[in-house]
Every structure is written in structure tokens, then in C-alpha cells.
Amino acid sequence: MADDGGNETAAEEALRLDLKSARLFAEAAKQPAKRSLLNSLVARNVLREELDWFGPYEGTGYSLTEAQRNRLLAHCRQDAALGAVNSGEALDRLDEIQRSLRGLHRLLLLLIIAMGSLGAFCVSRL
């Protein structure tokens, strides 16, 4: 985010603190911070910025009728909820797959070491 007179700096600082807190809690639980949680913190920060939590919002404005605005809000909320659920599930599943692959990698390494030791033992017996 670019600095536009303090607005962005406050938003960036708030996001940095939120992300740091989430990572510290995860570390205390001896777990990696879930990407879905980190992404939701970024999205919440963007929403707060647009709602002027960090000062006046300087972004783009649109000329909409109230009916258009209400319809867009309803559809946006539905789309956002679906996207949040789907991406959260996908990221959590990806984390599970990565943990499984790390476990398989360790097992493969142990098997290679065991096979090497067995081969060395057999050769020394000749």
C-alpha cells in the first residue's frame, strides 16, 4: 500500500500487528498460522480501511441508485461468503497435504538410510 498522508500507514500498521498476533498465537500452539486466517485478516483490514477506520478513504466513488447499491451489496455479500468458505477450505486442505508430504519425505529418507545401512552390512559380511 502506498502512503497517502497517513491513511495507508495506519492501515499497514494495523495489518502488520494483526498478522504478527496471529502468527504468535499459532507459534504458541506449535502450529503454523493458517493461510486462510492470514488472508481473512488482510480482507478485514481492507474493509476497515474502506469504512474510514484509519481516516478518510481516498479510493474510487461510484454513482449508484439505492436499488442498484442494495442489489450489489446483496450479491457482493453472497459472493464474498462463498469465496471465503471455498478459499479457506482449499488453503486448509493445502496445509494438510503439505504436512502429509513432509511426513512422507521423512519416511522416505529413513527408508533410504535403512537400505544403505543394510547394503553396507551385507557387503561387509562378504
N, C-alpha and C positions, 0 to 999 in steps of 0.2 A: 504494500500500500504506500502511496506517495504522501508526503507531508503537505497538507493544505491549510496550514495555520493552526495546528494543534489538534484538530479533529482526528486525523489519522493517527497521530502519535498516541493519543489516549486510547483509541480503539486497538492499536497494536499492542500497547502495554497491557490492556485488559486481556487480550487474547493470549499473550505470552504468559501471563500469570495463570490463566485458566488451564492452558496446556501443561505448564510446569506442575500445577497442583494435581492434575490427572495422572501425570507420569509418576509423581511422588507417591500417590496413593497406590498405584499399580506396583511400584517398586516395593513398597512396604508389604504388599500382599504376595511378593515374589512372583509376580505375573507381568508380562509385557502389557503396556497400555493398549487397549483395543483400538484399532484404527477407526471403527465406527464411532466410538466415543470422541476421539480427537476430531473427526470430521464434523460431528454434531456440535462441538464447541466452536469450530470455525463458523458454521452456519448460524449459530446463535449470536455470535459476535457481529456478523454481517447484518442480521435483523436488528440488533440493538443499535448499530451504527445508523441504519436507515430510519429508526424510530427516535433519533436525536438523543440517545443516552449519553453520547460523548460530545455533544454540541450540535449546532445546526448542520443538517445534512445538505451537502452541496451537489448531490447527484442529479440525474435527469428527472424532470417532472413531466407528466402526461395530462392531456385534456380529455377526460372521460366523463360520460354521463354517469349518474348514480347507478342506473341499471347496468351499464357496462362494467363499472367498477365492482358492483356486487357479484356479477356473474364471473368476472375474472378472479375475484377473491375466492369464490367457492371452488372454481376449477383449480386454481393455484394450490389451495389448501389440500385438495384431494390428490393432486399430482405430487405435492411435496410429501404427503404422508406415505404414498405408495413408494416413492423414491427412497425415502428414509428407511422404510422397512426392508425393501429389497436390497439396497446397498449395505445396510447394516448386517443382514443375513449373509450376504456374499463376502463381506470383509471378515466376519467372524468365522465363516467356513474356510476362507483362505488361511486364516491364522491356525485353524485346526490342521489343515493339510500341511502347512509348513512345520508344525510341531511333529506331525507324523513322519514327515520326510527326514527331519533331524534325527528322530529315533531310528529310522531305517538306516540312515547313514552311519550312525554309531554301531548298529548291529553288523552292518557290512564290514566296517573297519575291524571289529572284533573277530569276525569270521576270517578275514584276510590274515590277521595276525596269528590266529589259531592254526590256519592252514600252513602258514610259513613256519611256525614252530614245529608242527607235525612233520613237515617236509624236512626240516633241519634235523629233527630227531631221527627220522628214518635213514637219512644219508649218513649220519654219524654211526649208526648201527651196522653199516656195511663194512 
